[in-house]
Amino acid sequence: MDPVNILIIEDEKKIARILGLELEFEGYQYDISYDGLDGLTKAMKQEWDLILLDVMIPQLSGMEVLRRLRSANNDTPVILLTARDSVPDIVSGLDLGANDYVTKPYQTEELLARIRTALRFKGAKEKYGEDLITISDLTVDEKSRVVKRGNREIELTRREFDLLCYLVKNKNQVLNRDQILSHVWGFDYYGDTNVVDVYIRYLRKKLDNQEQEDLIHTVRGVGYCIRSSKGED
């Protein structure tokens, strides 16, 4: 089995060194960058299994590093390390494509657990089969991230796309909010599960119109299901 490689982007050298020793003890390999510019360069130069990214770093902020990574279609799992605990900052990081976050000061055991979760999520995504997924007149190309409803191309945010992929891969199955949070957000989400409802509304608004059937259905008291009235498999 290949070793797990983790990139730490953290400007506080003592914290970075201690974190590196903990990772080494767990059997992970790691490298450290002490500013955002160097961290972004290393993140783009080679493949990593996970990136631990401090938000408040010099040269480029952690948020800017994350934005540039995702803009370059770099899907390496990212866990944000932040002293900020306000909802807007957390939401901004997750919307930019972070897989998880840990607020400083954090317990090492908690961070290691979240690392294991992120790595499992990465492995699960890599096991999916074909790139093109269809239901009714909806096609989702996971590789190119192109979504079409008939001949109409639909622009989705990264999170909306991940949510749609999960629904379509499990078409005709009712998924509860906890399942959706775990698979789409990729970590044990402790916030309000209403975030799922919000993103379902976003998807419906973009996918549906009066000429086409509604594909996403609410199963009251349970969750959501994507299915076609045409009764296809």
HUWOBEL-V101257 format. One record per run of one state. SS is the DSSP state (alpha for helix, beta for strand, coil for the rest). FROM is the first residue (numbers start at 1). LEN is the number of residues. If there is no record, write none. Layout:
BEGIN
SS;FROM;LEN + SS;FROM;LEN
END
This chain:
BEGIN
coil;1;4 + beta;5;5 + coil;10;3 + alpha;13;13 + coil;26;3 + beta;29;5 + coil;34;2 + alpha;36;10 + coil;46;4 + beta;50;5 + coil;55;7 + alpha;62;10 + coil;72;6 + beta;78;5 + coil;83;4 + alpha;87;9 + coil;96;4 + beta;100;4 + coil;104;4 + alpha;108;19 + coil;127;5 + beta;132;4 + coil;136;2 + beta;138;4 + coil;142;4 + beta;146;4 + coil;150;2 + beta;152;3 + coil;155;3 + alpha;158;12 + coil;170;5 + beta;175;2 + alpha;177;9 + coil;186;8 + alpha;194;14 + coil;208;8 + beta;216;4 + coil;220;3 + beta;223;4 + coil;227;7
END
